[in-house]
């Protein structure tokens, strides 16, 4: 894992995780511990497709989620390496 994190990437991560709805999305994907499609999140949170897609795009742009096209669907999974970099950065303030 790369221990240094780019300041722009750090900013995008912080902004992406600063939204309560995006935090819930990340937690739901983490809990499943596998790929999750947008429709599952739409049903889980009773949000419009466009709203969920917007939140997912922010999380992908911040490099917090991996995504893959699966036919007409897009599936998402936690980017553990990026979360590790973010956690390592935050942890540096403890010592």
C-alpha positions in Angstrom: 0.0 0.0 0.0 1.3 3.5 -0.9 1.6 5.3 2.4 1.6 8.8 0.9 -1.7 10.1 -0.3 -2.2 12.9 -2.8 -3.8 16.0 -1.2 -6.4 16.3 -4.0 -7.4 12.6 -3.6 -7.6 13.2 0.2 -9.9 16.2 -0.4 -12.2 14.1 -2.7 -12.3 11.3 -0.2 -13.2 13.6 2.6 -15.9 15.4 0.6 -17.3 12.1 -0.6 -17.5 10.6 2.9 -18.8 13.9 4.4 -22.3 13.1 3.1 -24.5 11.0 5.4 -26.2 9.3 2.4 -22.9 8.3 0.9 -21.7 7.0 4.2 -24.8 4.7 4.4 -24.1 3.5 0.8 -20.5 2.7 1.7 -21.6 0.9 4.8 -24.2 -1.1 2.9 -21.7 -2.2 0.3 -19.1 -3.0 3.0 -21.7 -5.1 4.9 -22.5 -7.2 1.7 -18.7 -7.7 1.3 -19.2 -8.3 -2.4 -20.3 -6.5 -5.6 -23.5 -4.6 -5.3 -25.6 -3.2 -8.1 -27.2 0.2 -8.1 -30.8 -1.2 -8.0 -30.1 -2.9 -4.7 -29.1 0.4 -3.2 -32.2 2.2 -4.7 -34.5 -0.4 -3.1 -32.6 -0.4 0.2 -32.7 3.4 0.6 -35.9 4.2 -1.3 -34.1 6.9 -3.3 -34.4 7.9 -7.0 -32.0 6.2 -9.4 -30.5 9.5 -10.3 -29.7 10.3 -6.7 -28.1 7.0 -6.0 -26.1 7.2 -9.3 -24.9 10.7 -8.3 -23.7 9.4 -4.9 -22.0 6.4 -6.5 -20.2 8.6 -9.0 -18.9 10.8 -6.2 -17.6 7.7 -4.4 -16.0 6.3 -7.6 -14.4 9.7 -8.4 -12.9 9.7 -4.9 -11.5 6.2 -5.6 -13.4 4.8 -2.7 -15.3 2.3 -4.8 -14.4 0.0 -7.7 -16.9 -0.5 -10.4 -17.5 -2.9 -13.3 -20.1 -2.9 -16.0 -22.2 -6.0 -16.0 -24.4 -5.8 -19.1 -26.8 -2.9 -18.5 -25.9 -2.8 -14.8 -23.0 -1.4 -13.0 -21.8 -3.1 -9.9 -19.7 -1.6 -7.1 -17.3 -2.8 -4.5 -15.3 -1.2 -1.7 -11.7 -0.1 -2.7 -10.0 -1.4 0.4 -6.6 0.0 -0.7 -7.9 3.5 -0.9 -9.7 3.2 2.4 -6.4 1.9 3.9 -4.5 5.0 2.6 -7.2 7.3 4.0 -7.1 5.5 7.4 -3.3 5.6 7.4 -3.4 9.3 6.8 -5.9 10.0 9.5 -4.1 7.7 11.9 -1.0 9.8 11.5 -2.7 12.5 13.6 -2.8 10.2 16.6 1.0 10.0 17.1 
